[in-house]
């Protein structure tokens, strides 16, 4: 069994898949940077696969022409789930796609198509949620800064959205779980890895004022008679609230406590 070592990016994975298909590999292993200890006991050679953007783009075009744009998007979303063994699942999905062509999107009850579609939907749903849950704050360094802790690697999916929404200010969306960030410099955005906080960014005085206004707005518009912790939890799960400014005040904290207590009584 051959093991392909790549840089961990989706482009790098596509280059590895293209290389394996060209060589006729049956069930290769895919090893990301920093994960060489996960090579299987019976793996043979470890082949280094360089990430070449042109090769990844060519593979993308070939797959879309053979199968569909929708199927390629499904594979991409699933890959960014970063679940254990996802490379092998997506490899099989892509290989089947080249064999059956456009029928791939109709094989929803068969494996690995069913599992890949389910994982892709979860990642797509989380990315959609975070388009509404990212909270930028103005820092003294002169840019807008936001922290997120998603389950999946969603930065590549949400960054283009915020380029369109906030294109007149430089900003950073920091994924604390993966220690990477999407940076926008008024011309384009890029991903930067190994970004770790040594201290909390210093907010501007204006930002503190706006945060206080937003918290008061959030509290004043709450209708006590319609307080429904269970419904609120469905729309804004607890794991999203840590970095939402409207939930950082004392009143919002007490509301969160009520939600937890409500869960225990269910």
N, C-alpha and C positions, 0 to 999 in steps of 0.2 A: 504493500500500500504506500502510495506517495503522499507526502505532506507538503503543502504549499505554504510558505511563509510570506505574508504580505503585511502592509503597514497598518491595517485595521480600518482603512477608509472604504467607502462603498466603491469608489473608483478603483482602488487597489484590489478589492474583491472581484470586480468585473474583469480586471486584467488576469487574475488568478483563474477564474472560471474559463475565460477564453483560452488560456494556456493549457488547462486540463482537457478541454474539448479538442483542441488541436492535437494533443498527444494521445488522445483516446483513453484517458484515465477513467476508471469505472466508479470508484467510490473514494475519492481523495479526501484527505484531511486538510483543514484550513487553519493555520496558526497565525494569530495576530502578533504584532510587536509586543514584547513583554510577556508573552504567553507560551514561550517555548517549552515549558515544563508540562504542558498538557498534551504533548505528542503521545499517541497511543503506543502501547507496548510492542505491537507488531508492525509499526510504521517502518517503511524502508528509508529511502533517501528523503532529505528535506530540501526542497527546491525553493530558492529565493526568486520571488516574482516582483519585478520593479513596477511601480505605479507610473504608467504612461497615459496621460490624459487622452491622447489621440486614439490609443487602443481601446480605452473605455468607451469613448464616444462612438467608435466604429462598432463595438459590440452592442451598444445600446441601439444603434440604428438597425443593425441586422436583426436583433430580437424583435423590435417594434414592427419591422417589415414582415417578419415571419409570423408573429403572434398578434400583439396589439400594444398600444400605448397604455391601456388600462392594466394589462398583465405586468408590464414593466414597472408601473407605479406600485402595484401590489408587492412585487419582489423588493422594491426599494424600501417601502414602509416596513415590511417584515424584517429586513436586514437591520434596520435601525432600532428594532426592539432590543437588540443586544442580548437576547435570551441564549442560554447555553445550548449549543448545537444548532443554532439558527443558520450558520453557513451551510451545513449539510442539507438542511431542509430547503433552503433557497436554491442551492446547487441542483438538487433533484427537480425542483419546480422549473428552473430555467432549462434543464436538459430535456424534461418532458415537453416543454413548450416548443423546442426546436423539432421534436419528433412528431407532435400532433398538430402544430400550427395553431390556427385560430380556435380550434376546439378546446384549447386549454381552459378558456374562460367559462366553458359549459360543464367542466368536470368538477363541479363544486362538492360532490359527495365523495370524491375519491381522494386518497392521500398521495402526495403531501399537499395537494391543491387546497383541500379543506382547511388544514392546519395553517398553511401560509396565509390564506385569506382571512382566517380568524385573527391571527396575530397582527396582520396588516391593518385590519379594521380597528383594533385596539390602539395601535400607534397613531393612526389617522385621527381617531376620536380624541386622544390626549393632546395632539398637536392643535386641533381645533379648539379645545378647551383653553389651552394656554394663550391663544390669541386674545382671549378676554381676561385672562388672569395674570398677565405680566404687568407689573406696576413699576414704571420708571420713576426714579427720584434724582433730583438735581444735586450733584456733588461739587465740592469746591474746586475739584480739578478741572471743571468746565465742561462736563458732559453728563448725559443722563445714564443712570446705572440701574439695572434690575437684576434680582436674584431669583432663580428658579431651582426646583429639585424634582424634575420629572422622573418617571419610571423608565421611559425610553429616551433615546438620543434624538430629541426633536428639534434642536437648534437649526439644522438645515431646512426644516419645513416652515418654521415660524419667522426666521430672519427676513426673508423676502417680503413677508406681510408688513413688518414694521418699517422696512425701507420705504414702502409706499405710504404708510401712515405717518411716520415721523422722519421725513427726509430733509428737514431743515435744521436738525441738531445732530451732533455726533452722539452716539450711544453705545452701550455695552449691555448685552444680556449674558449673565454669568450662570452657567450650569454648575452648581456647587457639587453635585454628585460625581460629575466626570472631570471636574477641574478644567473645563474649557469654556470659551466665551465666543460669542458672535460680536464682532466689532464693526461699527459703521463710521466712516470718516467723511461723510457728505458726498462722496463719489461712488463708493462701492462698499460691500461688506465682505468680511472674511472670518474664517474660524481660526482661533488661536488656542493651542493646547497648553497644559501645565500652568493654568492660572489659578493660584491659590491665595486666599486672603490671609494677610498677617494681622490685619486689624480692620474693623468696620470702616467703610468710607465715610468721610466727614461730609455731612449734608450742609447745604447753604441755609442761611436763616430764612430765605424765601420759601425753601422747600418745607421747613418746619411749619411755617404759617399755612401753606397750602394743605399740608397733611392734617393739621388741626381742623381746617375748614371742611375738608372732605370727611373726616371722622364725625364732625357735628352734623353734616348733611346726612350721612348714612344713619345716624342715630335718630335725628329728628323726623325722618321720613318713615321710621318704623311705627307700625300701628299695633299697640299692645294687644288689642282684641284679636288681631290676626296673627299673633306670634305662633309660628309653626316650625319648631326645631327640626322635625323629621323632613319636612319639605325643603327647608333651607339646606339641610345636609345632603339631599339628593342633588341640588343645584350647585352647591359649593362644598364638596367633601373636605374633611378636616385637613387632609394632607396638602391642600392648596392654600390654606389660610395663613400659614406661617409668614408668608411674604406679601400678604395683602394688607395695605395700609389701613383699610377700613376695619380690619379685625385686630389691630394692634392696640387699640385704646382699651381702657378698663371695662367700659360698657360692652364692647364687642367681645372681650375676653369672657365676661360673665355669660354672654349669650352662647359662647362656645361651650362653657361649662354646663349650661342648661342642656345643650345638645347632647353632650356626653352622658349626662344623667338620664336624659330621655332614652338614649340607646340602651342603658342598663335596665330600664324598666320595661322594655319591649319584650 
